[in-house]
Amino acid sequence: MSSSAVSDESSVAVALRVRPLLPKEKLESCNICLTTIPQSNQVILGNDKQFTFDHVFDPVSKQGDIYATTVVPLLDAVFQGYNA
């Protein structure tokens, strides 16, 4: 969400974070079934189902990066007097 998103007609931004596999899931040889394309904010489920979000974060994304991208602009807007 950029600072210009505050003035957008849309009031909801959707972010998707693909979590890393849990240790139990790794032991059970589970695989992540999503492919992330962060540059285009898309995920591919399986081989053919493609979805687009406002923000996409892969399993190795850092919590600080997610916070800076999704929360900081919202807080800035709130402190400037805009409705969240």
N, C-alpha and C positions, 0 to 999 in steps of 0.2 A: 504494500500500500504506500503510495507516494504521497507527498504533501498535497498534491493536486487531487488526490482521491477524496479529500474532505469535501470538495465542492462537486464531486460527481453526483449524478442522480441516484446511484446505488448506495444504499446504506449498509450493506453487508458484504464483507470480503471473506472468502473461504480459503483457508490454508490447510494443506494436507501434509502431515509428517508420517513417513513410513518408518516405523520403529525397527530397531535391530531385532534380530531373533533373540529370544531368551535362551539361557543355557540349556534348559530342558528341551526346547525346540531343536537346538543344535544337536543334542544327544539323540534325538529321535529322527535325525537327518531331514528335518523340515527345510523347505526352501522358501525364499521370498517370492511371491507370485506376481509382484508388481515391478515394472521397469519404470524408473523415473527419468524424466527429461526436464531437469530444473530450468534450463535456458528458455524453454517454451511453456513452462508451468503445466506440463502434461505428465500423466501416468498411463502406462499401458498395462492392462490386466490380461494376463495370459498372453496370447499372441495377437489378438485382434480388437480388443475393446479399449478405446482410447478416451480419456477424460481430461478436461482442462479445468484448472483451478486458478485462483488469483495468485497463490503461492504454492510451490511444491518443494518439500524438503526430503532428501534421501536419508537412508539410515545412518550415514556418517555426519550429518549436519550437527553442528554444535548448538547447544541450548542458547548461548549468547547471540548467535546469528539469527536464530528464529525469533528471539525476543526483540532484537534490533529491527528486524523486518516487519514484524506484525504488531508489536505492542508500543514501541516508542512513537511511531507516527500517531497512533491513537491517543496516547497520553499528551503529546504535543498539542493535538487538536483540542483536547479537553481543557488544557491549561490556557488555551487561547480563547476559550469560551464557546467552542462548538459542542454540539451534542455528540455523545459517543455513539 
